């Protein structure tokens, strides 16, 4: 059975994950809480795992990599678009002060709440709905992370960043790039392509772009 220690040493530190706070979060959060019973022996393998209805729990490396590039501080307020089963939100919650997460699939939002209840982490807020417009009443955010790919970064989300805030998102349709956005001022943003990736498409309003 692949262990958590093996995952940390080989798949994270053995690649390019060196942020000590990210590694500590990956060590603390038990991925088994987010994996179906029949896949418990595979919980720490560095791959997505099915959780039902064609949905998956994210690959540990990409969870850690996105957290690392976002450089999340302990007093940050984070918005996650795409809660899934809650694993990524759990990791973010160990790095930030508050995590607000939106999931467009209702049964997944409920599953995430059930999974996260087992962790006793009390700084995660989950909403069922379309994340394209973000969470305006909780804006602005220091960090925004998308776990599904829109055709382009939604302007509505960029506008919910604080000045100096960071957003990371997979962007594209047939071909996707992981893009890091930073808000430089009220009107100015920088964008940097980090790598080629493959995520599920963002559904809902994003499909109208």
KAFEN-V788917 format. One record per pair of residues at least 12 apart in sequence whose ideal C-beta (glycine too) atoms are under 6 Angstrom apart, sorted by sequence separation. I is the first residue (numbers start at 1). J is the second residue. D is the distance in Angstrom with one decimal. If there is no record, write none. Layout:
BEGIN
I & J & D
I & J & D
END
This chain:
BEGIN
31 & 43 & 4.8
47 & 59 & 5.6
89 & 101 & 4.6
168 & 180 & 5.2
179 & 191 & 5.7
180 & 192 & 4.8
46 & 59 & 5.9
113 & 126 & 5.6
144 & 157 & 5.6
35 & 49 & 5.6
46 & 60 & 5.4
78 & 92 & 5.2
112 & 126 & 5.7
167 & 181 & 4.2
179 & 193 & 5.8
180 & 194 & 5.7
46 & 61 & 5.2
153 & 169 & 5.5
166 & 182 & 5.4
177 & 193 & 4.8
178 & 194 & 4.5
109 & 126 & 5.8
178 & 195 & 5.0
78 & 96 & 4.4
83 & 101 & 4.2
153 & 171 & 5.9
165 & 183 & 5.0
8 & 27 & 6.0
109 & 128 & 4.1
141 & 160 & 5.7
178 & 197 & 4.6
76 & 96 & 4.4
83 & 103 & 3.7
140 & 160 & 5.7
142 & 162 & 5.6
163 & 183 & 5.3
77 & 98 & 5.0
78 & 99 & 4.8
79 & 100 & 5.1
80 & 101 & 4.1
81 & 102 & 5.7
139 & 160 & 3.9
149 & 170 & 4.0
176 & 197 & 5.2
35 & 57 & 6.0
75 & 97 & 5.0
106 & 128 & 5.2
132 & 154 & 5.5
134 & 156 & 5.7
140 & 162 & 4.3
151 & 173 & 5.7
161 & 183 & 4.2
34 & 57 & 5.1
72 & 95 & 4.1
133 & 156 & 5.0
134 & 157 & 5.1
142 & 165 & 5.1
143 & 166 & 5.5
144 & 167 & 4.2
145 & 168 & 5.5
146 & 169 & 3.7
72 & 96 & 5.2
63 & 88 & 5.3
98 & 123 & 5.2
99 & 124 & 4.8
100 & 125 & 4.9
101 & 126 & 5.2
102 & 127 & 5.0
85 & 111 & 5.5
86 & 112 & 3.5
104 & 130 & 5.3
134 & 160 & 4.6
85 & 112 & 5.7
102 & 129 & 5.7
149 & 176 & 5.0
170 & 197 & 4.9
57 & 85 & 5.1
63 & 91 & 5.6
93 & 121 & 4.8
83 & 112 & 4.6
86 & 115 & 4.4
90 & 119 & 5.8
102 & 131 & 3.8
170 & 199 & 4.0
57 & 87 & 5.2
58 & 88 & 5.6
85 & 115 & 5.7
86 & 116 & 4.6
93 & 123 & 5.3
93 & 124 & 5.0
158 & 189 & 6.0
51 & 85 & 5.1
11 & 46 & 3.9
89 & 124 & 5.2
100 & 135 & 5.1
7 & 44 & 4.2
26 & 64 & 5.4
100 & 138 & 5.2
1 & 41 & 4.8
4 & 44 & 4.9
3 & 44 & 5.9
2 & 44 & 4.9
22 & 64 & 5.4
2 & 45 & 4.8
83 & 126 & 5.7
22 & 67 & 4.9
22 & 68 & 5.0
17 & 64 & 4.7
19 & 68 & 4.6
11 & 61 & 5.4
81 & 131 & 3.6
149 & 199 & 4.5
17 & 68 & 5.9
34 & 85 & 4.7
148 & 199 & 5.7
12 & 64 & 5.3
34 & 86 & 6.0
148 & 200 & 5.2
149 & 201 & 5.5
150 & 202 & 4.3
7 & 60 & 5.7
34 & 87 & 4.1
149 & 202 & 5.7
148 & 202 & 4.1
79 & 135 & 5.8
150 & 206 & 4.1
151 & 209 & 4.6
29 & 90 & 4.6
29 & 91 & 5.5
79 & 141 & 4.5
77 & 141 & 5.2
77 & 142 & 5.4
78 & 143 & 4.5
79 & 144 & 4.6
80 & 145 & 5.2
81 & 146 & 4.6
82 & 147 & 3.6
25 & 91 & 5.0
28 & 94 & 5.6
76 & 142 & 3.9
82 & 148 & 4.6
76 & 143 & 5.4
25 & 94 & 3.7
25 & 95 & 5.5
72 & 143 & 5.6
132 & 204 & 5.8
70 & 143 & 5.1
132 & 205 & 3.9
21 & 95 & 5.9
130 & 204 & 3.8
132 & 206 & 5.3
130 & 205 & 5.5
34 & 115 & 5.1
33 & 115 & 5.5
33 & 118 & 5.0
70 & 166 & 5.2
70 & 168 & 5.6
69 & 168 & 5.9
104 & 203 & 5.8
104 & 204 & 5.2
66 & 168 & 5.4
69 & 180 & 5.8
END
